[in-house]
Amino acid sequence: MNSEVYTVYDIMQILNISKNVAYDLVKQKGFPAIRIKSSYRIPKKGFDSWLNDRINRTG
């Protein structure tokens, strides 16, 4: 099954960041994370859009 969401672990791997940094990121205003009880899920389309916006800002 091809999931439509990322986990915090997936974001850690994609961005090559630590667990603490990943959790700080998903808690930021504007980051497309959804909290479900004590865990977070990040829609792939939302994350891809968020990342592309950041890439385009920095040139």
N, CA, C and O atoms as a Maestro MAE file, in Angstrom:
{
 s_m_m2io_version
 :::
 2.0.0
}

f_m_ct {
 s_m_title
 :::
 protein
 m_atom[236] {
  # First column is atom index #
  i_m_mmod_type
  r_m_x_coord
  r_m_y_coord
  r_m_z_coord
  i_m_residue_number
  s_m_chain_name
  s_m_pdb_residue_name
  s_m_pdb_atom_name
  i_m_atomic_number
  :::
  1 25 0.844 -1.189 0.000 1 A "MET " " N  " 7
  2 3 0.000 0.000 0.000 1 A "MET " " CA " 6
  3 2 0.883 1.244 0.000 1 A "MET " " C  " 6
  4 15 1.833 1.338 0.778 1 A "MET " " O  " 8
  5 25 0.574 2.178 -0.857 2 A "ASN " " N  " 7
  6 3 1.320 3.428 -0.946 2 A "ASN " " CA " 6
  7 2 0.601 4.480 -0.109 2 A "ASN " " C  " 6
  8 15 -0.447 4.984 -0.510 2 A "ASN " " O  " 8
  9 25 1.152 4.809 1.036 3 A "SER " " N  " 7
  10 3 0.521 5.733 1.963 3 A "SER " " CA " 6
  11 2 0.541 7.159 1.430 3 A "SER " " C  " 6
  12 15 1.471 7.564 0.734 3 A "SER " " O  " 8
  13 25 -0.496 7.911 1.767 4 A "GLU " " N  " 7
  14 3 -0.609 9.307 1.356 4 A "GLU " " CA " 6
  15 2 -0.063 10.258 2.413 4 A "GLU " " C  " 6
  16 15 -0.154 11.476 2.265 4 A "GLU " " O  " 8
  17 25 0.504 9.701 3.479 5 A "VAL " " N  " 7
  18 3 1.031 10.536 4.560 5 A "VAL " " CA " 6
  19 2 2.436 10.095 4.954 5 A "VAL " " C  " 6
  20 15 2.832 8.946 4.759 5 A "VAL " " O  " 8
  21 25 3.167 11.041 5.511 6 A "TYR " " N  " 7
  22 3 4.470 10.765 6.096 6 A "TYR " " CA " 6
  23 2 4.327 10.728 7.609 6 A "TYR " " C  " 6
  24 15 3.398 11.307 8.172 6 A "TYR " " O  " 8
  25 25 5.249 10.048 8.253 7 A "THR " " N  " 7
  26 3 5.370 10.090 9.705 7 A "THR " " CA " 6
  27 2 6.522 11.031 10.055 7 A "THR " " C  " 6
  28 15 7.255 11.479 9.173 7 A "THR " " O  " 8
  29 25 6.674 11.321 11.324 8 A "VAL " " N  " 7
  30 3 7.808 12.140 11.759 8 A "VAL " " CA " 6
  31 2 9.114 11.442 11.387 8 A "VAL " " C  " 6
  32 15 10.075 12.097 10.983 8 A "VAL " " O  " 8
  33 25 9.153 10.132 11.520 9 A "TYR " " N  " 7
  34 3 10.353 9.378 11.137 9 A "TYR " " CA " 6
  35 2 10.671 9.576 9.651 9 A "TYR " " C  " 6
  36 15 11.832 9.746 9.279 9 A "TYR " " O  " 8
  37 25 9.643 9.554 8.811 10 A "ASP " " N  " 7
  38 3 9.853 9.784 7.374 10 A "ASP " " CA " 6
  39 2 10.461 11.163 7.130 10 A "ASP " " C  " 6
  40 15 11.388 11.305 6.334 10 A "ASP " " O  " 8
  41 25 9.940 12.170 7.813 11 A "ILE " " N  " 7
  42 3 10.448 13.541 7.659 11 A "ILE " " CA " 6
  43 2 11.903 13.606 8.115 11 A "ILE " " C  " 6
  44 15 12.721 14.287 7.496 11 A "ILE " " O  " 8
  45 25 12.225 12.900 9.194 12 A "MET " " N  " 7
  46 3 13.615 12.839 9.662 12 A "MET " " CA " 6
  47 2 14.524 12.310 8.560 12 A "MET " " C  " 6
  48 15 15.599 12.860 8.320 12 A "MET " " O  " 8
  49 25 14.099 11.253 7.896 13 A "GLN " " N  " 7
  50 3 14.899 10.629 6.845 13 A "GLN " " CA " 6
  51 2 15.000 11.521 5.603 13 A "GLN " " C  " 6
  52 15 16.078 11.665 5.028 13 A "GLN " " O  " 8
  53 25 13.896 12.107 5.198 14 A "ILE " " N  " 7
  54 3 13.872 12.940 3.994 14 A "ILE " " CA " 6
  55 2 14.764 14.164 4.153 14 A "ILE " " C  " 6
  56 15 15.525 14.506 3.249 14 A "ILE " " O  " 8
  57 25 14.667 14.827 5.315 15 A "LEU " " N  " 7
  58 3 15.409 16.067 5.535 15 A "LEU " " CA " 6
  59 2 16.749 15.853 6.235 15 A "LEU " " C  " 6
  60 15 17.518 16.797 6.417 15 A "LEU " " O  " 8
  61 25 17.025 14.606 6.627 16 A "ASN " " N  " 7
  62 3 18.267 14.284 7.337 16 A "ASN " " CA " 6
  63 2 18.425 15.152 8.591 16 A "ASN " " C  " 6
  64 15 19.437 15.826 8.781 16 A "ASN " " O  " 8
  65 25 17.392 15.113 9.435 17 A "ILE " " N  " 7
  66 3 17.382 15.894 10.669 17 A "ILE " " CA " 6
  67 2 17.142 14.962 11.853 17 A "ILE " " C  " 6
  68 15 16.710 13.821 11.688 17 A "ILE " " O  " 8
  69 25 17.428 15.469 13.042 18 A "SER " " N  " 7
  70 3 17.245 14.676 14.256 18 A "SER " " CA " 6
  71 2 15.768 14.608 14.645 18 A "SER " " C  " 6
  72 15 14.936 15.346 14.117 18 A "SER " " O  " 8
  73 25 15.471 13.724 15.561 19 A "LYS " " N  " 7
  74 3 14.109 13.562 16.059 19 A "LYS " " CA " 6
  75 2 13.615 14.849 16.703 19 A "LYS " " C  " 6
  76 15 12.481 15.264 16.462 19 A "LYS " " O  " 8
  77 25 14.450 15.485 17.520 20 A "ASN " " N  " 7
  78 3 14.043 16.724 18.180 20 A "ASN " " CA " 6
  79 2 13.736 17.821 17.175 20 A "ASN " " C  " 6
  80 15 12.744 18.536 17.318 20 A "ASN " " O  " 8
  81 25 14.571 17.959 16.170 21 A "VAL " " N  " 7
  82 3 14.356 18.982 15.141 21 A "VAL " " CA " 6
  83 2 13.083 18.671 14.357 21 A "VAL " " C  " 6
  84 15 12.327 19.584 14.024 21 A "VAL " " O  " 8
  85 25 12.841 17.413 14.064 22 A "ALA " " N  " 7
  86 3 11.635 17.023 13.329 22 A "ALA " " CA " 6
  87 2 10.381 17.370 14.122 22 A "ALA " " C  " 6
  88 15 9.413 17.877 13.554 22 A "ALA " " O  " 8
  89 25 10.382 17.107 15.420 23 A "TYR " " N  " 7
  90 3 9.218 17.445 16.237 23 A "TYR " " CA " 6
  91 2 9.050 18.953 16.369 23 A "TYR " " C  " 6
  92 15 7.920 19.443 16.381 23 A "TYR " " O  " 8
  93 25 10.135 19.693 16.467 24 A "ASP " " N  " 7
  94 3 10.037 21.156 16.466 24 A "ASP " " CA " 6
  95 2 9.410 21.635 15.162 24 A "ASP " " C  " 6
  96 15 8.586 22.550 15.164 24 A "ASP " " O  " 8
  97 25 9.794 21.029 14.068 25 A "LEU " " N  " 7
  98 3 9.282 21.408 12.754 25 A "LEU " " CA " 6
  99 2 7.784 21.146 12.642 25 A "LEU " " C  " 6
  100 15 7.042 22.026 12.206 25 A "LEU " " O  " 8
  101 25 7.327 19.968 13.021 26 A "VAL " " N  " 7
  102 3 5.899 19.649 12.867 26 A "VAL " " CA " 6
  103 2 5.020 20.496 13.777 26 A "VAL " " C  " 6
  104 15 3.821 20.626 13.531 26 A "VAL " " O  " 8
  105 25 5.597 21.069 14.818 27 A "LYS " " N  " 7
  106 3 4.835 21.928 15.728 27 A "LYS " " CA " 6
  107 2 4.790 23.382 15.269 27 A "LYS " " C  " 6
  108 15 4.051 24.187 15.835 27 A "LYS " " O  " 8
  109 25 5.573 23.724 14.248 28 A "GLN " " N  " 7
  110 3 5.607 25.101 13.756 28 A "GLN " " CA " 6
  111 2 4.314 25.468 13.044 28 A "GLN " " C  " 6
  112 15 3.706 24.654 12.349 28 A "GLN " " O  " 8
  113 25 3.911 26.728 13.240 29 A "LYS " " N  " 7
  114 3 2.749 27.247 12.529 29 A "LYS " " CA " 6
  115 2 3.060 27.240 11.032 29 A "LYS " " C  " 6
  116 15 4.139 27.661 10.614 29 A "LYS " " O  " 8
  117 25 2.128 26.770 10.246 30 A "GLY " " N  " 7
  118 3 2.314 26.732 8.805 30 A "GLY " " CA " 6
  119 2 2.830 25.411 8.271 30 A "GLY " " C  " 6
  120 15 2.785 25.170 7.065 30 A "GLY " " O  " 8
  121 25 3.323 24.545 9.160 31 A "PHE " " N  " 7
  122 3 3.770 23.227 8.706 31 A "PHE " " CA " 6
  123 2 2.545 22.317 8.626 31 A "PHE " " C  " 6
  124 15 1.738 22.295 9.556 31 A "PHE " " O  " 8
  125 25 2.392 21.570 7.536 32 A "PRO " " N  " 7
  126 3 1.163 20.808 7.296 32 A "PRO " " CA " 6
  127 2 1.052 19.488 8.063 32 A "PRO " " C  " 6
  128 15 0.867 18.433 7.456 32 A "PRO " " O  " 8
  129 25 1.162 19.540 9.373 33 A "ALA " " N  " 7
  130 3 1.079 18.320 10.178 33 A "ALA " " CA " 6
  131 2 -0.304 18.193 10.805 33 A "ALA " " C  " 6
  132 15 -0.941 19.189 11.149 33 A "ALA " " O  " 8
  133 25 -0.748 16.969 10.945 34 A "ILE " " N  " 7
  134 3 -2.011 16.661 11.598 34 A "ILE " " CA " 6
  135 2 -1.688 15.840 12.838 34 A "ILE " " C  " 6
  136 15 -0.998 14.824 12.763 34 A "ILE " " O  " 8
  137 25 -2.195 16.292 13.976 35 A "ARG " " N  " 7
  138 3 -1.957 15.537 15.210 35 A "ARG " " CA " 6
  139 2 -3.118 14.578 15.436 35 A "ARG " " C  " 6
  140 15 -4.283 14.976 15.416 35 A "ARG " " O  " 8
  141 25 -2.788 13.326 15.650 36 A "ILE " " N  " 7
  142 3 -3.775 12.292 15.949 36 A "ILE " " CA " 6
  143 2 -3.367 11.670 17.272 36 A "ILE " " C  " 6
  144 15 -2.414 10.895 17.349 36 A "ILE " " O  " 8
  145 25 -4.110 12.026 18.312 37 A "LYS " " N  " 7
  146 3 -3.770 11.648 19.685 37 A "LYS " " CA " 6
  147 2 -2.343 12.086 19.991 37 A "LYS " " C  " 6
  148 15 -2.083 13.288 20.063 37 A "LYS " " O  " 8
  149 25 -1.423 11.167 20.172 38 A "SER " " N  " 7
  150 3 -0.056 11.560 20.542 38 A "SER " " CA " 6
  151 2 0.929 11.466 19.380 38 A "SER " " C  " 6
  152 15 2.139 11.557 19.587 38 A "SER " " O  " 8
  153 25 0.424 11.285 18.164 39 A "SER " " N  " 7
  154 3 1.333 11.181 17.021 39 A "SER " " CA " 6
  155 2 0.963 12.196 15.943 39 A "SER " " C  " 6
  156 15 -0.122 12.778 15.956 39 A "SER " " O  " 8
  157 25 1.882 12.389 15.025 40 A "TYR " " N  " 7
  158 3 1.677 13.326 13.923 40 A "TYR " " CA " 6
  159 2 1.704 12.579 12.604 40 A "TYR " " C  " 6
  160 15 2.429 11.598 12.441 40 A "TYR " " O  " 8
  161 25 0.905 13.059 11.668 41 A "ARG " " N  " 7
  162 3 0.938 12.590 10.288 41 A "ARG " " CA " 6
  163 2 1.037 13.825 9.404 41 A "ARG " " C  " 6
  164 15 0.434 14.860 9.688 41 A "ARG " " O  " 8
  165 25 1.804 13.700 8.334 42 A "ILE " " N  " 7
  166 3 2.047 14.815 7.437 42 A "ILE " " CA " 6
  167 2 1.599 14.389 6.041 42 A "ILE " " C  " 6
  168 15 2.207 13.504 5.441 42 A "ILE " " O  " 8
  169 25 0.531 15.016 5.517 43 A "PRO " " N  " 7
  170 3 0.093 14.665 4.163 43 A "PRO " " CA " 6
  171 2 1.212 14.922 3.153 43 A "PRO " " C  " 6
  172 15 1.846 15.977 3.179 43 A "PRO " " O  " 8
  173 25 1.452 13.958 2.265 44 A "LYS " " N  " 7
  174 3 2.547 14.082 1.301 44 A "LYS " " CA " 6
  175 2 2.386 15.314 0.420 44 A "LYS " " C  " 6
  176 15 3.360 16.030 0.187 44 A "LYS " " O  " 8
  177 25 1.193 15.573 -0.068 45 A "LYS " " N  " 7
  178 3 0.976 16.739 -0.931 45 A "LYS " " CA " 6
  179 2 1.259 18.031 -0.172 45 A "LYS " " C  " 6
  180 15 1.880 18.946 -0.713 45 A "LYS " " O  " 8
  181 25 0.810 18.109 1.067 46 A "GLY " " N  " 7
  182 3 1.059 19.297 1.874 46 A "GLY " " CA " 6
  183 2 2.535 19.494 2.159 46 A "GLY " " C  " 6
  184 15 3.041 20.614 2.093 46 A "GLY " " O  " 8
  185 25 3.228 18.407 2.477 47 A "PHE " " N  " 7
  186 3 4.663 18.501 2.746 47 A "PHE " " CA " 6
  187 2 5.425 18.902 1.494 47 A "PHE " " C  " 6
  188 15 6.307 19.759 1.548 47 A "PHE " " O  " 8
  189 25 5.088 18.286 0.369 48 A "ASP " " N  " 7
  190 3 5.771 18.614 -0.886 48 A "ASP " " CA " 6
  191 2 5.587 20.085 -1.241 48 A "ASP " " C  " 6
  192 15 6.527 20.745 -1.684 48 A "ASP " " O  " 8
  193 25 4.384 20.591 -1.046 49 A "SER " " N  " 7
  194 3 4.105 22.002 -1.313 49 A "SER " " CA " 6
  195 2 4.887 22.896 -0.357 49 A "SER " " C  " 6
  196 15 5.479 23.891 -0.775 49 A "SER " " O  " 8
  197 25 4.889 22.540 0.922 50 A "TRP " " N  " 7
  198 3 5.624 23.305 1.933 50 A "TRP " " CA " 6
  199 2 7.113 23.340 1.594 50 A "TRP " " C  " 6
  200 15 7.741 24.396 1.660 50 A "TRP " " O  " 8
  201 25 7.672 22.196 1.235 51 A "LEU " " N  " 7
  202 3 9.093 22.112 0.914 51 A "LEU " " CA " 6
  203 2 9.420 22.919 -0.347 51 A "LEU " " C  " 6
  204 15 10.423 23.632 -0.380 51 A "LEU " " O  " 8
  205 25 8.591 22.814 -1.370 52 A "ASN " " N  " 7
  206 3 8.818 23.584 -2.594 52 A "ASN " " CA " 6
  207 2 8.763 25.082 -2.333 52 A "ASN " " C  " 6
  208 15 9.545 25.839 -2.908 52 A "ASN " " O  " 8
  209 25 7.847 25.520 -1.471 53 A "ASP " " N  " 7
  210 3 7.788 26.938 -1.097 53 A "ASP " " CA " 6
  211 2 9.097 27.375 -0.458 53 A "ASP " " C  " 6
  212 15 9.598 28.458 -0.759 53 A "ASP " " O  " 8
  213 25 9.655 26.554 0.417 54 A "ARG " " N  " 7
  214 3 10.923 26.890 1.089 54 A "ARG " " CA " 6
  215 2 12.075 26.921 0.092 54 A "ARG " " C  " 6
  216 15 12.943 27.791 0.169 54 A "ARG " " O  " 8
  217 25 12.084 25.988 -0.829 55 A "ILE " " N  " 7
  218 3 13.144 25.944 -1.840 55 A "ILE " " CA " 6
  219 2 13.066 27.177 -2.735 55 A "ILE " " C  " 6
  220 15 14.090 27.784 -3.047 55 A "ILE " " O  " 8
  221 25 11.862 27.547 -3.146 56 A "ASN " " N  " 7
  222 3 11.688 28.703 -4.025 56 A "ASN " " CA " 6
  223 2 12.032 30.015 -3.333 56 A "ASN " " C  " 6
  224 15 12.488 30.953 -3.986 56 A "ASN " " O  " 8
  225 25 11.824 30.095 -2.033 57 A "ARG " " N  " 7
  226 3 12.166 31.309 -1.272 57 A "ARG " " CA " 6
  227 2 13.668 31.537 -1.224 57 A "ARG " " C  " 6
  228 15 14.140 32.671 -1.302 57 A "ARG " " O  " 8
  229 25 14.410 30.450 -1.095 58 A "THR " " N  " 7
  230 3 15.862 30.579 -0.950 58 A "THR " " CA " 6
  231 2 16.576 30.592 -2.293 58 A "THR " " C  " 6
  232 15 17.767 30.896 -2.361 58 A "THR " " O  " 8
  233 25 15.871 30.271 -3.342 59 A "GLY " " N  " 7
  234 3 16.429 30.324 -4.690 59 A "GLY " " CA " 6
  235 2 17.291 29.185 -4.962 59 A "GLY " " C  " 6
  236 15 17.844 29.076 -6.057 59 A "GLY " " O  " 8
  :::
 }
 m_bond[235] {
  # First column is bond index #
  i_m_from
  i_m_to
  i_m_order
  :::
  1 1 2 1
  2 2 3 1
  3 3 4 2
  4 3 5 1
  5 5 6 1
  6 6 7 1
  7 7 8 2
  8 7 9 1
  9 9 10 1
  10 10 11 1
  11 11 12 2
  12 11 13 1
  13 13 14 1
  14 14 15 1
  15 15 16 2
  16 15 17 1
  17 17 18 1
  18 18 19 1
  19 19 20 2
  20 19 21 1
  21 21 22 1
  22 22 23 1
  23 23 24 2
  24 23 25 1
  25 25 26 1
  26 26 27 1
  27 27 28 2
  28 27 29 1
  29 29 30 1
  30 30 31 1
  31 31 32 2
  32 31 33 1
  33 33 34 1
  34 34 35 1
  35 35 36 2
  36 35 37 1
  37 37 38 1
  38 38 39 1
  39 39 40 2
  40 39 41 1
  41 41 42 1
  42 42 43 1
  43 43 44 2
  44 43 45 1
  45 45 46 1
  46 46 47 1
  47 47 48 2
  48 47 49 1
  49 49 50 1
  50 50 51 1
  51 51 52 2
  52 51 53 1
  53 53 54 1
  54 54 55 1
  55 55 56 2
  56 55 57 1
  57 57 58 1
  58 58 59 1
  59 59 60 2
  60 59 61 1
  61 61 62 1
  62 62 63 1
  63 63 64 2
  64 63 65 1
  65 65 66 1
  66 66 67 1
  67 67 68 2
  68 67 69 1
  69 69 70 1
  70 70 71 1
  71 71 72 2
  72 71 73 1
  73 73 74 1
  74 74 75 1
  75 75 76 2
  76 75 77 1
  77 77 78 1
  78 78 79 1
  79 79 80 2
  80 79 81 1
  81 81 82 1
  82 82 83 1
  83 83 84 2
  84 83 85 1
  85 85 86 1
  86 86 87 1
  87 87 88 2
  88 87 89 1
  89 89 90 1
  90 90 91 1
  91 91 92 2
  92 91 93 1
  93 93 94 1
  94 94 95 1
  95 95 96 2
  96 95 97 1
  97 97 98 1
  98 98 99 1
  99 99 100 2
  100 99 101 1
  101 101 102 1
  102 102 103 1
  103 103 104 2
  104 103 105 1
  105 105 106 1
  106 106 107 1
  107 107 108 2
  108 107 109 1
  109 109 110 1
  110 110 111 1
  111 111 112 2
  112 111 113 1
  113 113 114 1
  114 114 115 1
  115 115 116 2
  116 115 117 1
  117 117 118 1
  118 118 119 1
  119 119 120 2
  120 119 121 1
  121 121 122 1
  122 122 123 1
  123 123 124 2
  124 123 125 1
  125 125 126 1
  126 126 127 1
  127 127 128 2
  128 127 129 1
  129 129 130 1
  130 130 131 1
  131 131 132 2
  132 131 133 1
  133 133 134 1
  134 134 135 1
  135 135 136 2
  136 135 137 1
  137 137 138 1
  138 138 139 1
  139 139 140 2
  140 139 141 1
  141 141 142 1
  142 142 143 1
  143 143 144 2
  144 143 145 1
  145 145 146 1
  146 146 147 1
  147 147 148 2
  148 147 149 1
  149 149 150 1
  150 150 151 1
  151 151 152 2
  152 151 153 1
  153 153 154 1
  154 154 155 1
  155 155 156 2
  156 155 157 1
  157 157 158 1
  158 158 159 1
  159 159 160 2
  160 159 161 1
  161 161 162 1
  162 162 163 1
  163 163 164 2
  164 163 165 1
  165 165 166 1
  166 166 167 1
  167 167 168 2
  168 167 169 1
  169 169 170 1
  170 170 171 1
  171 171 172 2
  172 171 173 1
  173 173 174 1
  174 174 175 1
  175 175 176 2
  176 175 177 1
  177 177 178 1
  178 178 179 1
  179 179 180 2
  180 179 181 1
  181 181 182 1
  182 182 183 1
  183 183 184 2
  184 183 185 1
  185 185 186 1
  186 186 187 1
  187 187 188 2
  188 187 189 1
  189 189 190 1
  190 190 191 1
  191 191 192 2
  192 191 193 1
  193 193 194 1
  194 194 195 1
  195 195 196 2
  196 195 197 1
  197 197 198 1
  198 198 199 1
  199 199 200 2
  200 199 201 1
  201 201 202 1
  202 202 203 1
  203 203 204 2
  204 203 205 1
  205 205 206 1
  206 206 207 1
  207 207 208 2
  208 207 209 1
  209 209 210 1
  210 210 211 1
  211 211 212 2
  212 211 213 1
  213 213 214 1
  214 214 215 1
  215 215 216 2
  216 215 217 1
  217 217 218 1
  218 218 219 1
  219 219 220 2
  220 219 221 1
  221 221 222 1
  222 222 223 1
  223 223 224 2
  224 223 225 1
  225 225 226 1
  226 226 227 1
  227 227 228 2
  228 227 229 1
  229 229 230 1
  230 230 231 1
  231 231 232 2
  232 231 233 1
  233 233 234 1
  234 234 235 1
  235 235 236 2
  :::
 }
}
